[in-house]
């Protein structure tokens, strides 16, 4: 409700009850509700009018251009998708014109590219399926190897934990040994 919490509404209700009185309170709330409804309708009409004016002015085209400028990779992929999805129709050009001949050549080339792409996709899927089958067969032997590998790293952290403690003890002894020597040198 626009930043007004429950406690604020309760406080407003109590003040209204004291100021207006219990007899006129329902009529006042009805009037306030009608006023807020009118305000919301006016805001909705205003925003729809502004959107219509923006569409008439071509703001949507400008926003599309700005979005394309801020994300050039996405814009390039969208342009490529649009170019692929558009079909080349040689029938919409004049019969015997060079444009129609070029359109026919492009349509044939597009069909060849689509066929080659489909073949490569099928080959890739077959290779992935074969690789998945090959990986699935030796998978029964892998858990035993993983269990051995899991035991070996568990022993290493214990060995690492012992080395820092052992290194810390001699360092403490060395500092204790140096202090008496420093006192003798100062005397």
Phi and psi in degrees as a GROMACS rama.xvg file:
@    title "Ramachandran Plot"
@    xaxis  label "Phi"
@    yaxis  label "Psi"
@TYPE xy
76.2042  35.63  UNK-2
88.4916  7.79682  UNK-3
-102.111  118.614  UNK-4
-88.2602  -176.561  UNK-5
-65.1763  -40.4206  UNK-6
-65.6351  -38.633  UNK-7
-65.722  -41.5912  UNK-8
-63.8562  -39.6656  UNK-9
-63.3461  -42.5866  UNK-10
-64.1492  -42.6468  UNK-11
-63.1793  -41.4501  UNK-12
-62.7775  -41.8518  UNK-13
-65.0539  -43.0191  UNK-14
-64.1173  -41.218  UNK-15
-65.0371  -38.1899  UNK-16
-62.9841  -41.1981  UNK-17
-71.7302  -44.4255  UNK-18
-74.4484  -48.9854  UNK-19
-83.6653  -39.5062  UNK-20
100.947  157.269  UNK-21
-69.2652  -25.6776  UNK-22
-72.8135  -42.0194  UNK-23
-93.7144  -3.31198  UNK-24
-62.7967  -46.4738  UNK-25
-61.3829  -39.3704  UNK-26
-64.681  -37.9441  UNK-27
-66.8489  -43.1686  UNK-28
-63.7035  -37.0107  UNK-29
-63.1634  -43.9213  UNK-30
-64.1196  -42.5622  UNK-31
-63.9418  -40.8064  UNK-32
-62.6392  -42.0322  UNK-33
-64.8696  -38.7709  UNK-34
-64.2046  -44.8221  UNK-35
-66.2312  -35.4594  UNK-36
-62.7862  -42.5062  UNK-37
-64.5065  -40.5183  UNK-38
-63.7503  -41.1272  UNK-39
-65.3881  -41.5816  UNK-40
-61.5628  -42.6422  UNK-41
-63.7944  -40.3606  UNK-42
-65.4556  -40.3959  UNK-43
-63.8339  -44.2904  UNK-44
-62.9908  -40.7749  UNK-45
-63.4635  -46.2192  UNK-46
-66.7517  -37.9343  UNK-47
-67.6087  -36.26  UNK-48
-65.879  -39.795  UNK-49
-66.7581  -39.658  UNK-50
-65.047  -39.4942  UNK-51
-64.5271  -41.6128  UNK-52
-65.4472  -38.001  UNK-53
-66.6077  -38.821  UNK-54
-65.9729  -39.3543  UNK-55
-65.1905  -35.4872  UNK-56
-79.9203  -12.5511  UNK-57
86.8781  25.3278  UNK-58
-66.7857  -31.5056  UNK-59
-63.0908  -35.7661  UNK-60
-66.1454  -39.5668  UNK-61
-66.2753  -42.1325  UNK-62
-65.2998  -37.3134  UNK-63
-63.253  -41.2297  UNK-64
-64.9529  -41.5741  UNK-65
-65.1212  -40.966  UNK-66
-63.5727  -37.8018  UNK-67
-66.5055  -35.1039  UNK-68
-72.5326  -33.2629  UNK-69
-78.4338  -25.0573  UNK-70
-131.34  80.4782  UNK-71
-67.3356  -29.4732  UNK-72
-66.1238  -45.8594  UNK-73
-65.1398  -39.2462  UNK-74
-62.9255  -40.3564  UNK-75
-66.5722  -41.7117  UNK-76
-67.2261  -37.7793  UNK-77
-64.9899  -39.4937  UNK-78
-65.3598  -38.9955  UNK-79
-66.1682  -41.1096  UNK-80
-62.8136  -41.9338  UNK-81
-62.5472  -40.0292  UNK-82
-67.5167  -36.5174  UNK-83
-72.7827  -39.6401  UNK-84
-72.4433  -26.2899  UNK-85
-72.3628  131.628  UNK-86
-91.7324  148.137  UNK-87
-92.0997  114.815  UNK-88
-108.577  101.597  UNK-89
-69.0318  -16.1459  UNK-90
-72.6  -14.5486  UNK-91
-87.4857  0.6503  UNK-92
-105.698  163.402  UNK-93
-63.6482  143.461  UNK-94
-65.7376  129.996  UNK-95
83.885  -0.862626  UNK-96
-79.0914  159.2  UNK-97
-68.3529  -29.0911  UNK-98
-65.755  -39.1828  UNK-99
-66.3338  -39.653  UNK-100
-63.4135  -42.7645  UNK-101
-64.6066  -38.7452  UNK-102
-64.9594  -39.3015  UNK-103
-63.4689  -44.8423  UNK-104
-60.7332  -42.7044  UNK-105
-67.1206  -37.4224  UNK-106
-65.0635  -42.1424  UNK-107
-65.2199  -42.0863  UNK-108
-64.7669  -39.0351  UNK-109
-64.5317  -40.1454  UNK-110
-64.4005  -41.1036  UNK-111
-63.4022  -42.3955  UNK-112
-64.9969  -42.44  UNK-113
-64.0785  -39.2749  UNK-114
-66.3979  -43.1875  UNK-115
-65.2563  -39.2649  UNK-116
-64.5584  -40.9496  UNK-117
-64.431  -39.9308  UNK-118
-64.3481  -44.4313  UNK-119
-64.1343  -37.779  UNK-120
-64.1635  -43.0633  UNK-121
-64.3742  -41.522  UNK-122
-64.9148  -39.3853  UNK-123
-65.2876  -41.8514  UNK-124
-65.288  -39.984  UNK-125
-63.2812  -41.9179  UNK-126
-64.9219  -39.6179  UNK-127
-65.4877  -39.6647  UNK-128
-65.4777  -41.2604  UNK-129
-65.707  -39.1548  UNK-130
-67.1513  -36.8285  UNK-131
-66.5695  -39.3747  UNK-132
-66.8235  -39.1218  UNK-133
-67.3216  -36.496  UNK-134
-73.4946  -28.9066  UNK-135
-72.7427  -32.4659  UNK-136
-68.045  -50.8437  UNK-137
-78.7237  2.66081  UNK-138
-65.8707  -26.1701  UNK-139
-66.9807  -29.9877  UNK-140
-83.5156  -22.7939  UNK-141
-66.5932  -36.4982  UNK-142
-60.179  -33.2452  UNK-143
-66.3883  -39.9311  UNK-144
-66.9493  -36.5129  UNK-145
-67.0751  -35.895  UNK-146
-64.9312  -40.2971  UNK-147
-66.1354  -40.2545  UNK-148
-66.9376  -33.0512  UNK-149
-70.0717  -32.3284  UNK-150
-73.1976  -37.46  UNK-151
-65.6064  -45.4717  UNK-152
-66.1038  -25.1521  UNK-153
-66.3509  -32.2982  UNK-154
-74.7021  -32.9359  UNK-155
-65.1705  -43.7427  UNK-156
-62.7496  -31.5767  UNK-157
-66.6957  -39.1516  UNK-158
-67.6791  -36.9865  UNK-159
-68.3578  -34.1877  UNK-160
-67.7436  -31.1532  UNK-161
-74.62  -34.8882  UNK-162
-66.5132  -39.2975  UNK-163
-67.6116  -34.4383  UNK-164
-66.9491  -41.7344  UNK-165
-66.1674  -35.076  UNK-166
-71.9624  -30.5514  UNK-167
-72.5497  -34.3732  UNK-168
-67.1297  -47.2347  UNK-169
-64.1384  -31.637  UNK-170
-63.8874  -37.0602  UNK-171
-68.2023  -37.6074  UNK-172
-67.6544  -37.0121  UNK-173
-65.4759  -40.9743  UNK-174
-67.5009  -34.9827  UNK-175
-68.2324  -35.2578  UNK-176
-71.9363  -29.1213  UNK-177
-76.5544  -30.2429  UNK-178
-62.5447  -47.4839  UNK-179
-63.2711  -34.6249  UNK-180
-66.1715  -37.2584  UNK-181
-67.1241  -35.5963  UNK-182
-67.9271  -37.8745  UNK-183
-66.8688  -38.8707  UNK-184
-68.8766  -31.8285  UNK-185
-75.8136  -26.2957  UNK-186
